[in-house]
Structures are given as structure tokens and as C-alpha cells.
Amino acid sequence: MRALKELVRPNILALNPYSTARDEDEGRQPIDVWLDANESPYDNGVNRYPDPHQRRLRRRLAEIKGIDARRIFIGNGSDEAIDLAFRIFCRPGVDNAVSIAPTYGMYRVAASTNDVGMREVALGADFSLPVDALLAASDEHTHLMWLCSPNNPTGNLFPPAEIERLLRAFDGMVVLDEAYIDFADDRGFLPRLDEFPNLIILQTLSKAWGMAGLRVGLAFASEEVISLFARVKYPYNLSCLTQRVAEEQLAQPIAQHLAQIRTERASLARALAACPCVERVYPSDANFLLVRTAAPDALYQALVGKGVIVRNRSRIAGCEGCLRITVGLPEENLRVLNVVKNFSL
């Protein structure tokens, strides 16, 4: 890996971030009169600005994840962390990134927004990871490599040995999106974060933790990399209500929900595979199934006509003819199955 200062944009290294008086006096003296931020003094629960460092929430996440709080960035959804990675590491119009394809569409959107070239490398047979092709697609201006495992929309987890090979061979930053790792048998790379200084892991509270409405995304990396994220983010990127509710929800057990989703995933996959209109149900390590059919648009409309919305991925290269179906409650899965089972052109 190149030295971090060679990968970070020079203007980011020189940036003096916005700071508040509460940053300047942090920890030196207990404060109980707040006259620094032009807030209303009348307490209604939300009259004060939120903690820009999300200290309580970060401490709770550090306990759950087994990671030092100084190595955790909390963003307004994972999309904020994705955008910040481009803003920190890629000079617009100069540097580029490499990504697998098909994969989560926000990588490309964020690259375009930041005027960063995105070199997409098609997955191999059965959505396998094209390690050599990804390395061959990079050059001296490639500062980021994007991997999603389990991948969206294909649902498959990539072998850890292949991801490790990329981490050791690529001399830029590797962003490994593990949004769906809680649904897989593998623990992912978070326990191995210390091994790879060029690794940024993304996770989320939207999926397994059931907080999609809160928009809380997580990034884990070296303390030095996380300090760059903290430097560039908006000062108050998470509201006080979001922080409070997220902390409360993290106290709720999710093991039973995860087990039920995995059971429903297996049951739904078997039932869909037996439907006449279904050509293939791909193996999944996530909380969704990728289903290939000869008439994806017509089947999609049939589902919508019965009040069921899924994701039509049939126009994405590599996913031709496919619908992505999230695993829901048993009664929701039954509604999907009834439509698919009785579908005919």
C-alpha cells in the first residue's frame, strides 16, 4: 500500500475543519450553561445541537462490534461514507476507482457526482470475484477499489482468501461494503481490521438491526483514516433524535429476527425454484434472493398488480431477466409466492 498521504487529496490533508467551542473545550471543565451556539435556551428535547462526535452511540457500537470507538465513523446512511471516501481519496478529473459489476449503484453515482472515473469489472461465472481483472484495471491513479460482500444485487459472499489477496496486492484503499454480513455464515473482515491498513469496512444499521428509517451507516478503518472522515463530514450529520433512538434500538436483541429471516430465505428459495416461470434462484448470503425468469417485466407488473413491490434488476448487465426479492415476514413471502406460482403470460 502507498503511504496514506500519497492517496489523500492534498486539499483534504491541508483542510482546517469546522469546529465548535464545545470541541475546543472538550473535557476540560463540566459545562452547564450553553451560550456558544445561538440556540434557544428553552428545553423541549431538541433545542440543543446534537453531539457532532456521537460519543454515546460510538461507545455503544464499540462494545457491540469489539472495535475501538476511535476507529468508527457514523454517517447519515452508508451513502455518506461512500461519498466521503471519494471526496477524501480521489482528485476530481484525475484519480479513478475500480469496482465490481453488477453491484450497489451508489458507488457509481457517488463517483460521477465527484467527477471520478469508475472502472467497472464484470463478475465471473456464477458471480465470482474477478481478482486478476480488478488488479489489471487499476493504475497509478486508482485510489479506491469497491467490493460488496455479500454483494448487492447478486447476494453472494466472496471467499475471504480472494478478498485478502486484493487487500495485499492493491496499493490503494479497498472499501469493503458488508451491509448484509449479518445474514451470512461468515463474520466478515471486521475481526481482521488490524491486518490491513488499506481496508475500510462499511456496515449499516438499516438491514439486520432494522433501522432503515433512521439512516445510520458505519465505517471502520484505522484511526488515521477515520480522523479524515471526521474532518470532512458535516459537523452535525446525525440528529439528536437519530442518535437517541439508534442507541435505544441497539439494546434490542436481533438474533431471533436474523434466524427467522435465514429460515424464510431457504424456504422461499425452494418454493420459488419450483415455480414454472422461474428459471433459477441464485444462492444468497443476504436477506434477499435473485430470481431469474423468462418474463421479468411481466412478472414484476403482476406482482405490483397484487400490491407487492420487488426490485426489477433485469436491465443491469449480468442480471438480465432477474428480479431481486427481499425476504419479508412469512405472510409477505407467501403473497409473493402465490403470485409467482400462478403467473403465466
Phi, psi and omega per residue, in radians:
M1 nan 2.386 3.026
R2 -1.139 2.738 3.069
A3 -1.009 2.491 -3.065
L4 -0.979 -0.679 -3.115
K5 -1.147 -0.341 3.073
E6 -1.417 -0.329 -3.120
L7 -1.674 -0.480 -3.085
V8 -1.431 2.475 3.084
R9 -1.047 2.357 -3.093
P10 -0.993 -0.645 -3.125
N11 -1.194 -0.473 3.085
I12 -1.283 -0.697 3.087
L13 -1.071 -0.585 -3.100
A14 -1.579 -0.066 -3.025
L15 -1.169 2.309 2.941
N16 -1.689 1.836 -3.035
P17 -1.210 2.743 3.038
Y18 -1.105 2.367 3.113
S19 -2.361 2.778 3.123
T20 -1.951 2.940 3.074
A21 -1.085 -0.474 -3.127
R22 -1.284 -0.422 2.987
D23 -1.261 -0.732 -3.040
E24 -1.177 -0.548 -3.077
D25 -1.901 0.327 -3.017
E26 -1.020 2.119 2.978
G27 1.413 -0.149 -3.056
R28 -1.436 -0.522 -3.066
Q29 -2.669 2.282 3.060
P30 -1.053 2.318 -3.099
I31 -1.978 2.286 3.041
D32 -2.315 0.065 2.988
V33 -2.132 2.029 -2.991
W34 -1.900 1.738 -3.094
L35 -2.235 0.516 -3.020
D36 -1.842 -0.344 -2.913
A37 -2.108 0.250 3.080
N38 1.021 0.613 3.102
E39 -1.498 2.892 2.962
S40 -1.258 2.384 3.135
P41 -1.437 -0.052 -3.044
Y42 -1.578 1.988 -3.014
D43 -1.255 2.039 3.026
N44 -2.234 0.233 -3.138
G45 1.650 -0.366 -3.123
V46 -2.376 0.306 -3.100
N47 -1.369 -0.286 3.125
R48 -1.739 2.613 3.044
Y49 -1.106 2.581 3.129
P50 -1.256 2.819 3.048
D51 -1.112 2.007 -3.105
P52 -1.182 -0.280 -3.125
H53 -1.781 -0.046 3.110
Q54 0.827 0.856 -2.983
R55 -1.043 -0.847 -3.097
R56 -1.113 -0.791 -3.121
L57 -1.152 -0.694 3.116
R58 -1.134 -0.691 3.105
R59 -1.102 -0.707 3.129
R60 -1.147 -0.751 3.112
L61 -1.135 -0.637 3.112
A62 -1.078 -0.675 3.099
E63 -1.141 -0.778 -3.081
I64 -1.218 -0.749 -3.043
K65 -1.543 -0.253 -3.101
G66 1.223 0.578 -3.105
I67 -2.209 2.424 3.090
D68 -0.961 2.352 -3.104
A69 -1.014 -0.489 -3.137
R70 -1.249 -0.134 3.133
R71 -1.890 0.302 -3.114
I72 -2.088 2.239 2.969
F73 -1.935 2.339 3.104
I74 -1.972 2.134 -3.077
G75 -2.075 2.964 3.053
N76 -1.353 1.406 -2.992
G77 1.340 2.842 3.059
S78 -1.121 -0.400 -3.135
D79 -1.058 -0.575 3.091
E80 -1.137 -0.775 3.124
A81 -1.108 -0.660 3.109
I82 -1.077 -0.837 3.141
D83 -1.091 -0.763 -3.121
L84 -1.111 -0.601 3.123
A85 -1.050 -0.747 3.092
F86 -1.171 -0.720 -3.101
R87 -1.183 -0.518 -3.119
I88 -1.442 -0.733 -2.921
F89 -1.850 -0.250 -3.022
C90 -2.129 2.142 3.043
R91 -1.315 2.221 -3.124
P92 -0.998 2.346 3.090
G93 1.296 0.006 -3.099
V94 -2.127 -1.010 -3.072
D95 -1.551 2.885 -3.125
N96 -2.407 3.019 3.096
A97 -2.316 2.757 3.100
V98 -2.082 2.445 -3.119
S99 -2.508 2.677 2.964
I100 -1.287 2.843 3.078
A101 -2.650 2.354 0.034
P102 -1.356 2.685 3.101
T103 -2.801 -2.966 -3.098
Y104 -1.058 2.226 -2.988
G105 -1.223 -0.310 -3.093
M106 -1.228 -0.355 3.077
Y107 -1.076 -0.813 -3.138
R108 -1.195 -0.719 3.138
V109 -1.070 -0.797 3.137
A110 -1.143 -0.641 3.088
A111 -1.090 -0.804 -3.139
S112 -1.124 -0.727 3.132
T113 -1.048 -0.604 -3.107
N114 -1.675 0.148 3.126
D115 0.994 0.815 3.122
V116 -2.050 2.241 3.114
G117 -1.143 2.385 3.118
M118 -2.039 2.063 3.129
R119 -1.744 1.864 -3.069
E120 -1.636 2.324 -3.126
V121 -2.023 2.145 -3.070
A122 -1.152 2.454 3.035
L123 -1.111 2.732 -3.138
G124 -1.449 -2.850 -3.131
A125 -1.040 2.395 -3.096
D126 0.951 0.600 3.045
F127 1.113 0.571 3.123
S128 -1.285 2.778 -3.076
L129 -1.424 2.100 -3.102
P130 -1.509 1.334 -3.005
V131 -1.014 -0.916 -3.087
D132 -1.112 -0.693 -3.123
A133 -1.174 -0.642 3.100
L134 -1.125 -0.753 3.115
L135 -1.165 -0.666 -3.134
A136 -1.188 -0.471 -3.108
A137 -1.357 -0.223 -3.095
S138 -1.603 2.711 3.073
D139 -2.468 -2.898 -3.059
E140 -1.180 -0.267 3.117
H141 -1.742 0.110 3.122
T142 -1.533 1.893 -3.084
H143 -1.780 -0.323 -3.098
L144 -2.317 2.509 2.967
M145 -2.212 2.284 -3.057
W146 -1.909 2.158 3.068
L147 -2.242 2.513 3.072
C148 -2.220 2.081 -3.046
S149 -2.590 1.996 -0.025
P150 -1.049 2.505 -3.008
N151 -1.445 2.573 3.041
N152 -2.004 2.068 0.368
P153 -1.827 0.118 -3.002
T154 -1.390 -0.409 3.039
G155 1.468 -0.065 -3.032
N156 -1.646 2.536 3.051
L157 -1.567 2.307 3.131
F158 -1.444 2.535 3.135
P159 -1.010 2.290 -3.132
P160 -0.960 -0.620 -3.118
A161 -1.107 -0.591 -3.137
E162 -1.297 -0.676 3.066
I163 -1.128 -0.724 3.110
E164 -1.067 -0.675 3.122
R165 -1.076 -0.720 3.100
L166 -1.139 -0.752 -3.136
L167 -1.054 -0.648 -3.100
R168 -1.444 -0.456 -3.066
A169 -1.640 -0.514 -3.084
F170 -1.471 2.337 -3.060
D171 -1.735 0.263 3.001
G172 -1.936 -2.830 3.123
M173 -1.573 2.316 3.069
V174 -1.802 2.118 3.087
V175 -1.755 1.989 -3.104
L176 -1.866 1.898 -3.099
D177 -1.520 1.940 -3.132
E178 -1.931 0.738 -3.107
A179 -0.995 -0.533 -3.040
Y180 -1.923 0.275 -3.009
I181 -1.130 -0.479 -3.108
D182 -1.162 -0.310 -3.128
F183 -1.634 -0.065 -3.094
A184 -1.737 2.866 3.074
D185 -1.299 -0.512 -3.093
D186 -1.375 2.564 3.134
R187 -1.420 -0.194 -3.105
G188 1.442 -2.912 -3.010
F189 -1.746 0.002 -3.123
L190 -1.032 -0.713 3.094
P191 -1.141 -0.253 -3.091
R192 -1.910 0.277 -3.045
L193 -0.994 -0.616 -3.115
D194 -1.124 -0.397 -3.079
E195 -1.290 -0.379 -2.939
F196 -2.287 1.731 -3.138
P197 -1.154 -0.292 -3.132
N198 -1.728 0.308 -3.096
L199 -1.791 2.265 2.961
I200 -2.081 2.128 3.132
I201 -1.837 2.260 3.036
L202 -1.806 2.365 2.968
Q203 -2.396 3.118 -3.045
T204 -2.612 2.734 2.989
L205 -1.701 0.087 -3.058
S206 -1.368 -0.518 -2.960
K207 -1.673 -1.542 -3.077
A208 -1.061 -0.604 -3.088
W209 -1.477 -0.113 3.024
G210 1.187 0.619 -3.114
M211 -2.092 0.633 -3.105
A212 -1.005 -0.582 -3.129
G213 -1.245 -0.264 3.135
L214 -1.544 -0.455 -3.098
R215 1.065 1.272 3.098
V216 -2.190 1.954 3.099
G217 -1.954 2.663 -3.066
L218 -2.183 2.477 2.975
A219 -2.229 2.403 3.121
F220 -2.155 2.337 -3.139
A221 -2.881 -3.012 3.059
S222 -1.085 2.747 3.125
E223 -1.016 -0.626 -3.126
E224 -1.160 -0.729 3.123
V225 -1.201 -0.746 -3.141
I226 -1.093 -0.596 3.101
S227 -1.108 -0.532 3.074
L228 -1.210 -0.714 3.075
F229 -1.060 -0.764 -3.133
A230 -1.135 -0.540 -3.129
R231 -1.239 -0.620 -2.988
V232 -1.649 -0.443 -3.063
K233 -1.107 2.817 2.977
Y234 -1.133 2.534 -3.041
P235 -0.988 -0.808 -3.080
Y236 -1.985 1.199 -3.023
N237 -1.425 -0.272 3.065
L238 -2.176 2.201 -3.109
S239 -1.179 2.842 3.105
C240 -1.131 -0.621 3.118
L241 -1.142 -0.748 3.109
T242 -1.052 -0.823 -3.132
Q243 -1.079 -0.739 -3.093
R244 -1.151 -0.848 -3.098
V245 -1.195 -0.672 3.113
A246 -1.058 -0.754 3.125
E247 -1.098 -0.696 3.111
E248 -1.136 -0.746 -3.098
Q249 -1.205 -0.506 3.114
L250 -1.172 -0.263 3.080
A251 -1.456 -0.151 -3.117
Q252 -1.539 2.369 3.128
P253 -1.246 2.507 3.140
I254 -2.134 -0.043 -3.054
A255 -1.017 -0.710 -3.119
Q256 -1.152 -0.716 3.112
H257 -1.126 -0.739 3.120
L258 -1.075 -0.764 -3.141
A259 -1.103 -0.708 -3.124
Q260 -1.191 -0.689 3.117
I261 -1.105 -0.725 3.126
R262 -1.143 -0.684 3.091
T263 -1.141 -0.784 3.122
E264 -1.141 -0.614 3.111
R265 -1.050 -0.815 -3.138
A266 -1.151 -0.749 -3.133
S267 -1.147 -0.768 3.140
L268 -1.152 -0.675 3.134
A269 -1.078 -0.779 3.132
R270 -1.112 -0.760 -3.097
A271 -1.185 -0.715 3.122
L272 -1.154 -0.687 -3.125
A273 -1.078 -0.428 -3.132
A274 -1.515 -0.086 -3.123
C275 -1.340 2.446 -3.079
P276 -1.032 -0.585 -3.065
C277 -1.467 -0.112 -3.073
V278 -1.654 2.187 3.115
E279 -1.534 -0.635 -3.115
R280 -2.824 2.469 2.948
V281 -1.990 2.041 -3.057
Y282 -1.350 2.538 3.067
P283 -1.012 2.500 -3.080
S284 -2.337 2.403 2.994
D285 -1.891 0.178 -3.093
A286 -1.977 -2.906 3.126
N287 -1.760 0.557 3.096
F288 -2.590 2.899 3.119
L289 -2.181 2.434 3.021
L290 -1.750 2.104 -3.000
V291 -2.090 2.174 3.119
R292 -1.701 2.363 -3.141
T293 -2.494 2.745 -3.113
A294 -1.294 -0.329 -3.073
A295 -2.341 1.186 -3.034
P296 -1.108 -0.715 -3.105
D297 -1.153 -0.759 -3.133
A298 -1.163 -0.712 3.118
L299 -1.172 -0.681 3.083
Y300 -1.021 -0.827 -3.141
Q301 -1.142 -0.609 3.088
A302 -1.101 -0.710 3.107
L303 -1.157 -0.780 3.113
V304 -1.049 -0.705 3.128
G305 -1.074 -0.369 3.094
K306 -1.787 0.232 3.077
G307 1.396 0.372 -3.118
V308 -2.048 2.190 3.121
I309 -1.911 2.245 3.007
V310 -2.173 -2.979 -3.126
R311 -1.974 2.131 3.097
N312 -1.482 1.900 -3.123
R313 -1.865 0.267 -2.983
S314 -1.220 -0.277 -3.128
R315 -1.677 0.064 3.100
I316 -1.594 2.291 3.116
A317 -0.997 2.221 -3.114
G318 1.696 -0.298 3.133
C319 -2.087 0.434 -3.125
E320 -0.957 2.333 3.107
G321 1.375 0.199 -2.996
C322 -1.933 2.476 2.920
L323 -1.944 2.480 3.052
R324 -1.808 2.127 -3.042
I325 -2.043 2.040 3.086
T326 -1.252 2.469 3.073
V327 -1.359 2.086 -3.107
G328 -1.893 -2.717 3.035
L329 -1.199 2.760 -3.122
P330 -0.924 -0.728 -3.133
E331 -1.220 -0.530 3.082
E332 -1.254 -0.730 3.106
N333 -1.092 -0.628 3.111
L334 -1.148 -0.657 3.099
R335 -1.122 -0.745 3.069
V336 -1.041 -0.847 -3.072
L337 -1.082 -0.703 -3.139
N338 -1.084 -0.685 3.127
V339 -1.195 -0.833 -3.083
V340 -1.150 -0.712 -3.109
K341 -1.109 -0.599 -3.078
N342 -1.748 0.132 -3.087
F343 -1.332 2.401 3.018
S344 -2.670 2.598 3.136
L345 -1.347 nan nan
